[in-house]
């Protein structure tokens, strides 16, 4: 069985492939389909953006397509950057600039008001009108400084109080167990298992 990951983000491809390692799925990405690109993510919610990607790839390939749309929601910023997480500092999707902007906006904000969560919505499209959605959430706090070299995006700023480390200071194995994407993925596994029968 072939499954296409509807993302251009190679970090996400690596994470999702690792999560699918012990399944019967042959995991493909957009790199396996030269010329196939994703439509603009112009939805206003993670769910809408995940659907845009998974449905477009299903229509182009005819294969089950899995898309994740995820981002960071900071309570002090009323849920921002949200669906604009990757483009928070501009269309060039510069992670360092996004982190710098976030730190600037939270300058002098005390620890108790720096609560945040990573949210991931996964869409699995298997037919013209057949799309399943699941959501995963990981709670944390925005640190005052970058720390760690693992992961990507806001991981160096996303502090996990229960571990005493940022998301960028834990291994891929640990991250896949407790991250928003890992939690959403655990929820989509039964659907994938049923499809593979």
C-alpha positions as CSV (number, residue, x, y, z in Angstrom):
1,X,0.0,0.0,0.0
2,X,1.3,3.4,-1.0
3,X,0.7,6.6,1.1
4,X,1.7,10.1,0.0
5,X,2.7,12.7,2.5
6,X,1.2,15.9,1.3
7,X,4.0,18.3,2.5
8,X,6.9,20.1,1.1
9,X,8.5,20.3,4.6
10,X,11.3,17.7,4.6
11,X,11.5,17.8,8.4
12,X,7.8,16.7,8.6
13,X,8.5,14.0,6.0
14,X,11.3,12.6,8.2
15,X,9.1,12.7,11.3
16,X,6.2,11.0,9.6
17,X,8.3,8.4,7.9
18,X,9.8,7.4,11.3
19,X,6.3,7.1,12.7
20,X,5.2,4.8,9.8
21,X,8.4,2.7,10.0
22,X,6.8,-0.5,11.4
23,X,3.7,-0.4,9.2
24,X,3.0,-2.0,5.8
25,X,2.8,1.4,4.1
26,X,5.2,2.4,1.4
27,X,5.6,6.1,2.2
28,X,6.0,8.6,-0.6
29,X,6.4,12.3,-0.6
30,X,6.0,15.1,-3.1
31,X,9.6,14.5,-4.1
32,X,8.4,11.3,-5.7
33,X,6.1,13.3,-8.0
34,X,8.1,15.9,-9.9
35,X,6.0,18.7,-11.0
36,X,3.4,18.2,-8.3
37,X,3.1,21.2,-6.0
38,X,0.7,22.1,-3.3
39,X,-2.0,24.8,-3.8
40,X,-1.9,27.9,-1.6
41,X,-2.8,27.2,2.1
42,X,-5.4,29.9,2.3
43,X,-7.6,28.3,4.9
44,X,-8.3,30.1,8.2
45,X,-7.9,26.9,10.4
46,X,-5.5,24.0,10.6
47,X,-8.3,21.7,9.5
48,X,-9.0,23.7,6.4
49,X,-5.3,23.9,5.4
50,X,-4.7,20.1,6.0
51,X,-7.8,19.4,3.8
52,X,-6.5,21.6,1.0
53,X,-3.2,19.7,0.9
54,X,-4.5,16.2,1.3
55,X,-7.3,16.5,-1.2
56,X,-5.1,18.2,-3.8
57,X,-2.5,15.4,-3.6
58,X,-5.2,12.7,-3.7
59,X,-6.7,14.3,-6.8
60,X,-3.3,14.4,-8.5
61,X,-2.1,10.9,-7.6
62,X,-5.2,8.8,-6.8
63,X,-3.3,7.5,-3.8
64,X,-4.3,7.9,-0.1
65,X,-2.8,11.2,1.0
66,X,-1.9,12.4,4.4
67,X,-1.4,16.0,5.3
68,X,-0.6,17.7,8.5
69,X,-1.2,21.4,9.2
70,X,0.2,22.5,12.5
71,X,1.4,25.5,14.3
72,X,2.0,27.3,17.6
73,X,-0.7,29.0,19.6
74,X,0.5,31.4,22.2
75,X,-2.1,32.4,24.9
76,X,-0.6,35.9,25.5
77,X,-0.9,36.6,21.7
78,X,-4.6,35.4,21.6
79,X,-3.6,32.2,19.8
80,X,-1.1,33.8,17.3
81,X,0.8,32.9,15.3
82,X,-1.6,30.0,14.7
83,X,-2.1,29.0,11.0
84,X,0.5,31.7,10.1
85,X,3.2,30.0,12.2
86,X,5.6,29.3,9.3
87,X,5.0,32.8,7.8
88,X,4.9,34.7,11.1
89,X,7.9,36.8,10.1
90,X,7.3,36.9,6.3
91,X,6.5,34.7,3.3
92,X,10.0,33.3,3.1
93,X,9.2,31.1,6.1
94,X,12.4,31.9,7.9
95,X,12.3,30.0,11.2
96,X,15.1,32.1,12.9
97,X,13.2,35.3,12.0
98,X,9.9,33.8,13.3
99,X,11.6,32.9,16.6
100,X,13.2,36.3,16.9
101,X,9.8,38.0,16.3
102,X,8.1,35.8,18.9
103,X,10.8,36.6,21.5
104,X,10.4,40.3,20.7
105,X,6.6,40.2,21.2
106,X,7.0,38.3,24.5
107,X,9.8,40.6,25.9
108,X,9.3,41.2,29.6
109,X,6.2,38.9,29.7
110,X,6.5,36.8,32.9
111,X,6.8,33.0,32.7
112,X,3.2,32.4,34.0
113,X,1.8,34.3,31.0
114,X,4.0,32.5,28.4
115,X,1.8,29.4,28.1
116,X,1.4,28.0,24.6
117,X,0.6,24.8,22.7
118,X,1.5,23.2,19.5
119,X,-1.5,22.0,17.5
120,X,-1.5,19.5,14.7
121,X,-4.5,18.5,12.5
122,X,-3.9,15.5,10.2
123,X,-6.2,15.0,7.2
124,X,-6.2,11.6,5.5
125,X,-7.9,11.6,2.1
126,X,-8.8,8.3,0.5
127,X,-11.5,9.4,-2.0
128,X,-13.3,12.3,-3.6
129,X,-15.5,12.9,-0.5
130,X,-13.6,10.8,2.0
131,X,-11.3,12.7,4.3
132,X,-10.8,11.9,8.0
133,X,-9.4,14.5,10.5
134,X,-7.7,14.0,13.8
135,X,-6.1,16.6,16.2
136,X,-3.1,16.4,18.5
137,X,-2.1,19.0,21.1
138,X,1.1,19.5,23.1
139,X,1.1,22.0,26.0
140,X,4.2,24.0,26.9
141,X,5.7,27.4,27.7
142,X,7.6,29.8,25.5
143,X,11.2,30.0,26.8
144,X,13.1,33.3,27.1
145,X,16.0,32.0,25.0
146,X,16.6,29.5,22.3
147,X,17.9,26.1,23.5
148,X,18.7,22.9,21.6
149,X,19.6,21.8,18.1
150,X,17.1,19.1,17.4
151,X,13.7,19.6,15.6
152,X,12.8,22.7,13.6
153,X,10.7,25.8,13.7
154,X,9.7,26.9,17.2
155,X,11.1,23.8,18.9
156,X,14.1,25.7,20.5
157,X,11.6,28.0,22.2
158,X,9.0,25.5,23.2
159,X,9.7,24.5,26.8
160,X,8.2,21.3,28.2
161,X,7.8,21.8,32.0
162,X,7.4,18.1,32.7
163,X,10.7,17.3,31.0
164,X,12.6,20.5,31.9
165,X,13.8,20.8,28.3
166,X,12.7,22.4,25.1
167,X,11.3,20.4,22.1
168,X,14.7,21.0,20.5
169,X,16.5,19.3,23.3
170,X,14.8,15.9,23.0
171,X,15.4,13.0,20.6
172,X,13.2,12.3,17.6
173,X,11.9,9.2,19.5
174,X,10.9,11.3,22.5
175,X,9.3,13.9,20.3
176,X,7.3,11.4,18.4
177,X,5.7,10.2,21.6
178,X,4.6,13.5,23.1
179,X,4.5,16.1,20.3
180,X,1.3,17.4,18.8
181,X,2.1,15.6,15.5
182,X,3.0,12.4,17.3
183,X,-0.3,12.5,19.3
184,X,-2.4,13.2,16.2
185,X,-0.6,10.5,14.4
186,X,-1.5,7.9,17.0
187,X,-5.1,8.8,16.4
188,X,-4.8,8.3,12.6
189,X,-3.1,4.9,12.9
190,X,-6.3,3.0,13.3
191,X,-7.6,4.5,10.0
192,X,-4.4,3.6,8.2
193,X,-4.6,0.0,9.7
194,X,-8.1,-0.4,8.5
195,X,-7.2,0.9,5.0
196,X,-4.3,-1.6,4.8
197,X,-6.5,-4.6,5.3
